[in-house]
Amino acid sequence: MPDTIVFIPCSKSKKPNGGIAGQGVALTQADLPNAWNQLQNGKQQIDNYIRQQRQPFNWRIDYNSPLTSAIYLYQGFFYVPLQPHIPKKLQEINNVRLRIFIISPAYGIIDCREPIYNYDCQMNNNIADICRNVGLIDIISDLLLKLKPSRVFGYFAGINHWNRNRDMSRYFFTEGLRMACNNGLKLNCGGCFYRSPRSQGRRAETIFGALARVLVAHNKNGLDCTFADNVPHNG
């Protein structure tokens, strides 16, 4: 089992180029012994909801796009600083030292190597409601309790309390980790590196670029526990 689990956000900007990371490893029922059906049900409900939408017209999952591993599909502000470091991270994953998951409004949670279709939707409003109702918090908790990492870190913008009008990725990560700890997950350290939302005047490029640079710097320090002590709260 990997010693460290990392959760990161998806991004609006995507490039479905057909690139596959390694063997294209995806989550399986073995990863989610108690919540696999919830994850599948959530994906189906979101797909059905998106298919029914007429506005905004560009909401869709493009099943004609080439399947692309998530770590290669996303091209937004968080991923640009990460791109030079992706080969090293995939090597750490192959060596079972690390596993990276992405919180996605179309797929719930995905292994970063999983091949997925291009899509355009956001983790707010009705989609966030669906994810909450199908138990995305329980799904994240079940995954962590199965993998039993000693360190869990998230890197997210936004808020950590429920507000369906905002992106809820950080909320789902925080509450999923909290539930896992309450249900017996024993950590050496864990938590969420975050950046305050755009309502406080910061641009998306500044917010997500900073988070990505923190992840890169954290990785250079071995994803250890002391790194977090030097990151200012509310800074």
C-alpha positions as MATLAB code, in Angstrom:
seq = 'MPDTIVFIPCSKSKKPNGGIAGQGVALTQADLPNAWNQLQNGKQQIDNYIRQQRQPFNWRIDYNSPLTSAIYLYQGFFYVPLQPHIPKKLQEINNVRLRIFIISPAYGIIDCREPIYNYDCQMNNNIADICRNVGLIDIISDLLLKLKPSRVFGYFAGINHWNRNRDMSRYFFTEGLRMACNNGLKLNCGGCFYRSPRSQGRRAETIFGALARVLVAHNKNGLDCTFADNVPHNG';
ca = [
       0.000    0.000    0.000;
       1.287    3.532   -0.713;
       2.524    5.454    2.311;
       1.274    8.795    0.989;
      -2.009    9.714   -0.689;
      -2.439   13.036   -2.475;
      -5.705   14.572   -3.679;
      -5.652   17.366   -6.264;
      -8.274   19.331   -8.202;
      -9.282   18.930  -11.814;
      -9.270   21.932  -14.160;
     -11.566   23.516  -16.712;
      -8.864   23.578  -19.396;
      -8.322   20.140  -20.959;
      -6.510   18.577  -23.909;
      -7.725   15.097  -24.863;
      -4.623   13.891  -26.699;
      -4.946   10.154  -26.043;
      -1.917    9.978  -23.743;
      -2.044    7.080  -21.300;
       0.003    7.027  -18.090;
       1.551    3.589  -17.604;
      -1.132    0.961  -17.824;
      -3.950    3.443  -17.316;
      -4.714    2.245  -13.786;
      -8.214    3.106  -12.559;
     -10.035    2.732   -9.277;
     -11.491   -0.737   -8.756;
     -13.952   -2.316   -6.388;
     -10.970   -3.537   -4.345;
     -10.144    0.113   -3.617;
     -13.709    0.826   -2.505;
     -15.023   -2.319   -0.808;
     -17.998   -0.509    0.755;
     -18.578    2.413   -1.593;
     -17.994    1.081   -5.120;
     -21.696    1.087   -5.984;
     -22.025    4.647   -4.689;
     -19.257    5.795   -7.027;
     -20.821    4.063  -10.032;
     -24.265    5.378   -9.150;
     -22.897    8.888   -8.843;
     -21.229    8.740  -12.255;
     -24.464    7.535  -13.833;
     -26.568   10.223  -12.161;
     -24.158   12.964  -13.253;
     -24.048   11.628  -16.808;
     -27.848   11.537  -16.927;
     -28.081   15.057  -15.544;
     -25.588   16.473  -18.046;
     -27.355   14.764  -20.962;
     -30.637   16.428  -19.952;
     -29.202   19.952  -19.854;
     -29.886   22.419  -22.627;
     -28.230   25.383  -20.897;
     -25.378   25.984  -20.698;
     -25.146   24.401  -24.138;
     -21.521   23.272  -23.761;
     -22.093   21.060  -20.710;
     -21.246   17.567  -21.888;
     -19.128   14.460  -21.599;
     -17.607   14.019  -25.049;
     -17.665   10.289  -25.677;
     -16.130   10.862  -29.088;
     -12.942   12.303  -27.594;
      -9.893   10.061  -27.189;
      -9.568    8.518  -23.747;
      -6.723   10.327  -21.982;
      -5.227    9.683  -18.554;
      -6.452   12.385  -16.185;
      -2.936   13.587  -15.343;
      -2.441   14.354  -19.050;
      -5.975   15.541  -19.818;
      -6.042   18.500  -17.458;
      -4.112   21.543  -18.656;
      -5.258   24.343  -16.328;
      -3.366   26.698  -14.015;
      -2.733   23.957  -11.423;
      -1.304   21.556  -13.998;
       1.062   23.823  -15.948;
       3.648   24.009  -13.103;
       3.235   20.254  -12.517;
       3.899   19.086  -16.076;
       7.733   18.913  -15.804;
       7.358   16.848  -12.612;
       4.779   14.338  -13.847;
       7.324   11.646  -14.889;
       8.861   11.660  -11.400;
       5.461   11.429   -9.758;
       4.454    8.523  -11.990;
       7.684    6.781  -11.035;
       6.864    7.229   -7.349;
       3.407    5.809   -8.014;
       4.897    2.815   -9.850;
       7.189    2.238   -6.873;
       4.126    2.178   -4.569;
       5.343    5.167   -2.559;
       2.553    7.488   -3.677;
      -0.907    7.507   -5.153;
      -2.633   10.574   -6.583;
      -6.379   11.017   -6.893;
      -8.306   13.796   -8.602;
     -11.721   15.075   -7.518;
     -13.787   15.479  -10.684;
     -17.375   16.737  -11.140;
     -17.990   14.238  -13.953;
     -16.346   11.190  -12.358;
     -16.396   11.789   -8.592;
     -12.862   10.667   -7.807;
     -10.354    9.156  -10.221;
      -6.860    7.756  -10.087;
      -4.616   10.256  -11.881;
      -3.661    7.529  -14.388;
      -7.240    6.636  -15.296;
      -8.194    7.228  -18.944;
     -11.282    9.449  -19.089;
     -13.242   11.362  -21.713;
     -13.116   15.098  -22.199;
     -15.931   16.921  -20.405;
     -17.102   20.363  -19.394;
     -18.905   20.788  -16.087;
     -18.154   22.136  -12.617;
     -18.306   20.856   -9.031;
     -21.080   23.180   -7.924;
     -24.851   23.617   -7.884;
     -26.773   20.504   -8.997;
     -23.669   18.428   -9.711;
     -22.303   19.167   -6.240;
     -25.710   18.179   -4.832;
     -25.572   14.856   -6.681;
     -22.057   14.160   -5.386;
     -23.149   14.958   -1.860;
     -26.322   12.869   -2.092;
     -24.575    9.771   -3.475;
     -21.971   10.028   -0.705;
     -18.725   11.353   -2.198;
     -17.567   11.996    1.371;
     -18.184    8.326    2.215;
     -16.390    7.271   -0.990;
     -13.253    9.236   -0.103;
     -13.378    7.896    3.455;
     -13.795    4.309    2.260;
     -10.820    4.685   -0.093;
      -8.572    6.005    2.677;
      -9.656    3.337    5.143;
      -8.866    0.654    2.561;
      -5.461    2.042    1.534;
      -4.436    2.990    5.097;
      -1.815    5.617    4.217;
       0.185    7.271    6.991;
       0.068   10.654    5.225;
      -2.786   12.287    3.306;
      -2.572   15.722    1.696;
      -4.950   17.763   -0.425;
      -4.190   20.879   -2.476;
      -7.355   22.865   -3.121;
      -8.765   26.338   -3.541;
     -12.122   27.441   -2.231;
     -13.976   26.848    1.004;
     -14.278   23.892    3.379;
     -17.947   24.298    4.290;
     -21.046   23.575    2.241;
     -22.143   26.218   -0.246;
     -23.499   24.643   -3.407;
     -22.928   27.834   -5.396;
     -19.143   27.458   -5.028;
     -16.711   24.739   -6.101;
     -17.003   22.026   -3.461;
     -13.833   20.014   -4.143;
     -12.037   21.194   -1.013;
     -15.150   20.517    1.066;
     -15.438   16.924   -0.170;
     -11.738   16.228    0.455;
     -11.749   17.750    3.937;
     -14.912   15.988    5.055;
     -13.833   12.666    3.515;
     -10.524   12.799    5.371;
     -12.285   13.815    8.583;
     -14.709   10.901    8.300;
     -11.892    8.427    7.670;
     -10.025    9.656   10.765;
     -13.203    9.458   12.843;
     -13.668    5.875   11.636;
     -10.198    4.706   12.609;
      -7.647    5.940   10.043;
      -4.349    6.483   11.862;
      -2.217    9.218   10.306;
       1.214   10.583   11.034;
      -0.039   13.763    9.396;
      -2.672   14.939    6.981;
      -4.672   17.925    5.877;
      -5.338   20.418    3.126;
      -3.023   23.015    1.659;
      -5.411   25.679    0.432;
      -5.603   29.125   -1.063;
      -8.368   31.611   -0.382;
     -11.027   31.981   -3.097;
     -11.271   34.594   -5.819;
     -13.892   36.532   -3.866;
     -10.964   37.985   -1.920;
      -9.492   39.456   -5.098;
      -7.107   36.724   -6.221;
      -7.109   35.469   -9.796;
      -7.473   31.773  -10.581;
      -3.979   31.726  -12.076;
      -2.525   33.064   -8.810;
      -4.507   30.669   -6.622;
      -3.900   27.431   -8.519;
      -0.373   28.299   -9.562;
       0.544   28.832   -5.904;
      -1.036   25.511   -4.903;
       0.869   23.658   -7.614;
       4.156   25.240   -6.536;
       3.457   24.157   -2.958;
       2.908   20.584   -4.155;
       6.163   20.653   -6.139;
       8.090   22.062   -3.159;
       6.445   19.563   -0.813;
       7.431   16.728   -3.120;
      11.054   17.917   -3.104;
      10.907   17.648    0.682;
       9.699   14.048    0.439;
       6.054   14.894    1.162;
       7.038   14.925    4.820;
       5.071   16.176    7.788;
       7.330   19.045    8.863;
       6.869   20.894    5.564;
       3.328   21.932    6.563;
       4.633   23.648    9.712;
       6.379   26.243    7.533;
       3.318   27.100    5.437;
       1.447   30.023    7.026;
      -2.202   29.618    7.853;
      -4.429   32.114    6.052;
      -1.439   33.260    4.041;
];
